[in-house]
Amino acid sequence: MMTHQSASSEKAAVSGLQDHSAHNGKLLHSLSNKLLPIVVFSELALRRCEDEQLKRQLEKIHGAAEQARDILVEIRSLYAARNS
């Protein structure tokens, strides 16, 4: 039989997990928003760039930003699967 105290503790734990999950979702969204201009503007700069050394550096930046974006997508899907 669940006591009132243990039921309250369980509700508090669930509430804490929901708060934690919501906070993580906000962090992921914020990071995604910061990453978007890096992806977009590095791609735009690559299209306009004529200097080969600079182009290689921009390719590294753009590639790393795309990889980071892919990691964010994976993390979001893990959270979605865990919270469903």
C-alpha positions in Angstrom: 0.0 0.0 0.0 1.4 3.4 -1.0 1.5 5.9 1.7 0.6 9.6 1.2 4.2 10.5 1.7 5.5 8.0 -0.9 2.9 9.1 -3.4 3.9 12.7 -2.9 7.6 11.8 -3.3 6.8 9.9 -6.5 4.8 12.9 -7.9 7.7 15.2 -7.0 10.2 12.9 -8.7 8.1 12.7 -11.9 7.6 16.5 -11.8 11.4 17.0 -11.4 12.0 14.7 -14.4 9.5 16.6 -16.5 11.1 19.9 -15.6 14.6 18.4 -16.4 13.3 17.1 -19.8 11.7 20.5 -20.6 14.9 22.3 -19.7 16.9 19.9 -21.9 14.5 20.5 -24.8 14.9 24.2 -24.4 18.7 23.8 -24.5 18.6 21.7 -27.6 16.4 24.2 -29.3 18.6 27.1 -28.3 21.7 25.3 -29.5 20.0 24.4 -32.8 19.2 28.1 -33.2 22.8 29.1 -32.7 24.0 26.4 -35.1 21.7 27.3 -38.0 23.5 30.5 -39.1 26.8 28.7 -39.0 25.5 26.1 -41.4 23.7 28.6 -43.7 26.4 31.3 -43.8 29.3 28.9 -44.2 27.5 27.3 -47.1 26.8 30.7 -48.6 30.5 31.7 -48.1 31.6 28.5 -49.8 29.6 29.2 -52.8 31.1 32.7 -53.2 34.7 31.8 -52.2 37.4 31.8 -54.8 40.4 31.4 -52.5 41.3 27.7 -52.3 42.8 27.8 -48.8 39.9 29.7 -47.4 37.5 27.3 -49.2 39.1 24.3 -47.4 38.7 26.1 -44.1 35.1 26.9 -44.8 34.5 23.3 -45.8 35.8 22.2 -42.4 33.6 24.7 -40.6 30.5 23.7 -42.6 31.2 20.0 -42.2 31.6 20.3 -38.4 28.4 22.4 -38.2 26.5 19.8 -40.2 27.8 17.0 -38.0 26.8 19.0 -34.9 23.3 19.4 -36.4 23.1 15.7 -37.0 24.0 15.0 -33.4 21.3 17.4 -32.2 18.8 15.5 -34.3 19.9 12.2 -32.8 19.6 13.6 -29.2 16.1 15.0 -29.9 15.0 11.6 -31.2 16.4 9.9 -28.1 14.5 12.3 -25.9 11.3 11.9 -27.9 11.6 8.1 -27.7 12.3 8.2 -24.0 9.4 10.6 -23.3 6.8 8.8 -25.3 
